[in-house]
Amino acid sequence: MTKMWNGMYMQHNSQLKMVTNLKFIDISQVPKYMSKHHRERTIQFWNEIQGWHSQLEKVVTHKKQYIQALLHLWHDSLEKLPDELAKPTISSICRIDNFFSIKLTHEKPI
């Protein structure tokens, strides 16, 4: 599961970097000798990139919130584990094991 989340994280980071870099394209410096049609398509493309950037930011934000919610849920589940019941049992098993270890060291080999 960690691999999946790491893969998603890397992919989203890569996409975010690409879109962020595209965000800084300055179309105001587009030469005036372009045809009107080409200029309009360039502006349309620019607007699409801005939309992609906005949507990607939303996806990344929602993924982060989702992961944080999962981590919080996981942490809450760990906090609610009945470890107080397990501690004396484990301690008792350790004492029994220690007892048998001592007995075995005092026995004569066959």
KAMO-V385223 format. One record per backbone hydrogen bond with DSSP energy under -1.0 kcal/mol. CO is the residue of the C=O (numbers start at 1). NH is the residue of the N-H. Records with the same first field share a line. If there is no record, write none. Layout:
CO->NH + NH
This chain:
1->5
2->6
3->7
4->8
5->9
6->10
7->11
8->12
9->13
10->14
11->15
12->16
13->17
14->18
15->19
16->20
17->21
18->22
19->23
22->25
27->30
35->39
36->40
37->41
38->42
39->43
40->44
41->45
42->46
43->47
44->48
45->49
46->50
47->51
48->52
49->53
50->54
51->55
52->56
53->57
54->58
55->59
56->60
57->61
58->62
59->63
60->64
61->65
62->66
63->67
64->68
65->69
66->70
67->71
68->72
69->73
70->74
71->75
72->76
73->77
74->78
75->79
76->80
78->81
81->83
83->87
86->90
87->91
88->92
89->93
90->94
91->95
92->96
93->97
94->98
95->99
96->100
97->101
98->102
99->103
100->104
101->105
102->106
